[in-house]
Amino acid sequence: MSESFKGNRTLDILLKAEKEGYGILAQTCYDAHSVIGLVRAAERSKSPAILQLFPVTLAYGKGPFLQFCLDAAHSASVPIAVHLDHATDKEHLELAVGLAEQGIAFDSIMVDASHAETDEENIEEARPWVERARKVGVAVEVELGRLEGGEAGLRMISGAKLTDPAKADTFITGTGATILAPSIGNLHGSYINPPNFNQEILRQLRTTFKGRGVPICLHGTDELPDELFKECVKSGVSKFNVNSWGRDPYVESLTAGLKSKPFPDAVEEATEVFAKVCDRFFVLFDSVGKA
């Protein structure tokens, strides 16, 4: 790991998980209640975790909400990092990197240029942001290949393209990034057919980057069966991006609760619903007690 990333929470969490063979829940949070739910669950499970925001949430809450997330995560009794997922548009990237340069910094961000026509264009678009982020100690995730779909304010993408493991080394070197999100048959949103992931891509990537400090991240985890999650852990995935598994039951609980309970009671019940989803993933990924 380079000097600029010493003490980087995201990389410390993911590289330990990679070394010891378990997965890390990177749970998308939309508001203060879900943030509190994730932290609560991680502390009681003694599990490391990643608190993840979408660009639309960052654009809504800006620096003050990001600072709240950083305070909640970094003051927890277990290691929790804060990550920005799928920063695609220039305005979102500028907001995230600009805040980092002002001292309100994500531990890591995803610079998503997977919409580019070629790998070379992906590298060209991502690298300037990676270099700015590196200067302030922010690790960057990039996507090689292309996932179809979109969710929760993310740009809709079509024309899926599987990752070519033979190009991964050149791609990571070219972008200067430190976390790789591959396309292995995964997609954003609901799967029309049962998912059929190419585990060989993951295994080849793990071989390529073994001992080099480049963790692998799995996107598109909606509706996946538990056994497929476990198989991906065995194939070398360290970071699992999770969204609707926690979001949907949380929203359902809060909506119902606000119709029949005092506001604080409805919020507490919904927060605990969210936390219990996180509890389940800590067990599934075998990260309980790893903090």
VENJOHU-V689403 format. One record per residue. N is the residue number from 1. SS is DSSP state (hx for helix, st for strand, lp for the rest). PHI is phi as a letter, one per 30 degrees, with the letter a starting at -180 (NA if undefined). NEAR is the number of other ideal C-beta (glycine too) atoms within 12 Angstrom. Layout:
((N:SS:PHI:NEAR) (N:SS:PHI:NEAR))
This chain:
((1:lp:NA:22) (2:lp:d:18) (3:hx:e:10) (4:hx:d:21) (5:hx:c:31) (6:lp:d:14) (7:lp:i:18) (8:lp:d:34) (9:hx:d:33) (10:hx:e:47) (11:hx:d:41) (12:hx:e:30) (13:hx:d:42) (14:hx:d:45) (15:hx:d:32) (16:hx:d:27) (17:hx:d:37) (18:hx:d:33) (19:hx:d:19) (20:hx:c:20) (21:lp:i:20) (22:lp:b:35) (23:lp:c:44) (24:st:c:52) (25:st:d:52) (26:st:c:51) (27:st:c:49) (28:st:d:48) (29:lp:b:47) (30:lp:c:35) (31:lp:a:29) (32:hx:d:24) (33:hx:d:33) (34:hx:d:43) (35:hx:e:40) (36:hx:d:31) (37:hx:d:39) (38:hx:d:50) (39:hx:d:40) (40:hx:e:32) (41:hx:d:40) (42:hx:d:42) (43:hx:d:27) (44:hx:d:23) (45:hx:c:32) (46:lp:h:21) (47:lp:c:40) (48:lp:d:46) (49:st:a:54) (50:st:b:53) (51:st:c:53) (52:st:c:47) (53:st:c:47) (54:st:d:39) (55:hx:e:35) (56:hx:d:27) (57:hx:d:35) (58:hx:d:42) (59:hx:d:23) (60:hx:d:19) (61:hx:c:25) (62:hx:h:23) (63:hx:e:23) (64:hx:d:15) (65:hx:d:29) (66:hx:d:37) (67:hx:d:25) (68:hx:e:28) (69:hx:d:42) (70:hx:d:31) (71:hx:d:20) (72:hx:d:30) (73:hx:d:38) (74:hx:d:25) (75:lp:c:18) (76:lp:d:32) (77:lp:d:19) (78:lp:b:33) (79:lp:d:34) (80:st:b:43) (81:st:c:47) (82:st:b:47) (83:st:b:51) (84:st:c:48) (85:st:c:47) (86:st:h:45) (87:st:d:46) (88:lp:c:33) (89:lp:d:24) (90:hx:e:18) (91:hx:d:16) (92:hx:d:33) (93:hx:d:33) (94:hx:d:23) (95:hx:d:31) (96:hx:d:44) (97:hx:d:33) (98:hx:d:27) (99:hx:d:34) (100:hx:d:34) (101:hx:d:21) (102:lp:c:16) (103:lp:j:15) (104:lp:c:29) (105:lp:c:34) (106:lp:e:46) (107:lp:d:44) (108:st:a:47) (109:st:b:49) (110:st:c:48) (111:st:c:49) (112:lp:c:45) (113:lp:c:40) (114:lp:d:44) (115:lp:d:28) (116:lp:d:27) (117:lp:d:14) (118:lp:b:19) (119:hx:d:31) (120:hx:d:18) (121:hx:d:18) (122:hx:e:35) (123:hx:d:29) (124:hx:d:20) (125:hx:d:28) (126:hx:d:39) (127:hx:e:26) (128:hx:e:21) (129:hx:d:40) (130:hx:d:39) (131:hx:d:20) (132:hx:d:26) (133:hx:d:43) (134:hx:e:32) (135:hx:d:20) (136:lp:c:28) (137:lp:i:30) (138:lp:c:42) (139:st:d:46) (140:st:b:49) (141:st:c:49) (142:st:b:45) (143:st:c:47) (144:st:c:46) (145:lp:j:38) (146:st:a:35) (147:lp:c:42) (148:lp:d:28) (149:st:j:28) (150:lp:a:26) (151:lp:a:30) (152:lp:h:28) (153:lp:i:24) (154:lp:d:32) (155:lp:d:25) (156:lp:d:18) (157:st:b:28) (158:lp:b:16) (159:lp:i:17) (160:lp:e:24) (161:st:b:27) (162:lp:d:30) (163:lp:d:38) (164:lp:c:23) (165:hx:e:31) (166:hx:d:16) (167:hx:c:28) (168:hx:d:34) (169:hx:d:22) (170:hx:d:17) (171:hx:d:38) (172:hx:d:36) (173:hx:d:22) (174:hx:d:25) (175:hx:d:41) (176:lp:i:29) (177:lp:d:41) (178:lp:b:41) (179:st:b:51) (180:st:c:48) (181:st:c:50) (182:st:c:49) (183:lp:c:40) (184:lp:b:42) (185:lp:j:30) (186:lp:d:40) (187:lp:a:35) (188:st:d:37) (189:lp:j:24) (190:lp:d:20) (191:lp:d:22) (192:lp:d:12) (193:lp:c:9) (194:lp:e:13) (195:lp:d:27) (196:lp:b:17) (197:lp:d:32) (198:lp:d:24) (199:hx:d:28) (200:hx:d:20) (201:hx:d:34) (202:hx:d:36) (203:hx:d:23) (204:hx:d:26) (205:hx:d:42) (206:hx:d:30) (207:hx:d:20) (208:hx:d:28) (209:hx:c:31) (210:lp:e:18) (211:lp:i:13) (212:lp:c:23) (213:lp:i:27) (214:lp:b:40) (215:st:d:47) (216:st:c:49) (217:st:c:51) (218:st:c:46) (219:lp:c:49) (220:lp:i:42) (221:lp:c:42) (222:lp:e:32) (223:lp:i:23) (224:lp:d:34) (225:lp:d:17) (226:hx:e:20) (227:hx:d:15) (228:hx:d:29) (229:hx:e:34) (230:hx:d:22) (231:hx:d:25) (232:hx:d:40) (233:hx:d:33) (234:hx:d:20) (235:hx:d:29) (236:lp:j:36) (237:st:d:44) (238:st:c:47) (239:st:c:47) (240:st:c:44) (241:st:d:47) (242:st:b:42) (243:lp:b:41) (244:hx:d:27) (245:hx:e:30) (246:hx:c:42) (247:hx:d:32) (248:hx:d:25) (249:hx:d:26) (250:hx:d:37) (251:hx:d:24) (252:hx:d:20) (253:hx:d:31) (254:hx:d:31) (255:hx:d:18) (256:hx:d:17) (257:hx:d:25) (258:hx:d:19) (259:hx:d:13) (260:hx:b:13) (261:lp:b:17) (262:lp:e:12) (263:hx:e:15) (264:hx:d:14) (265:hx:d:18) (266:hx:d:24) (267:hx:d:25) (268:hx:d:21) (269:hx:d:27) (270:hx:d:35) (271:hx:d:32) (272:hx:d:28) (273:hx:e:32) (274:hx:d:43) (275:hx:d:36) (276:hx:d:25) (277:hx:d:35) (278:hx:d:49) (279:hx:e:30) (280:hx:d:25) (281:hx:d:39) (282:hx:d:36) (283:hx:d:24) (284:hx:d:31) (285:lp:d:40) (286:lp:i:26) (287:lp:c:40) (288:lp:d:27) (289:lp:i:17) (290:lp:c:29) (291:lp:d:27))
